[in-house]
Amino acid sequence: MTYTSGAGTPTSLMYDQECESGSGWRYDDPADPKQLVLCEGACSMVQSDPDASLGVDFTCEDVIIVPL
């Protein structure tokens, strides 16, 4: 996932299921994911920038191994 600030600066938000970094994202349910959820720091960053945008890249191959 990529956060782009209103000033146009892109920042990669990395997968972090436990949100230990505070600035990543996680799945709502790793066993049966339906949503991508921003961790607290990333959510605050996006909410504080009204011109921010989020981008999600999809691929056909597994790039994240989700422990069950």
Secondary structure, DSSP 4 states (H G I P E B T S, - for coil): -EEE-TTS-EEEPPB-TT--SSSSEEES-TTS---EEE-HHHHHHHHT-TT-EEE----SS--SPPP-
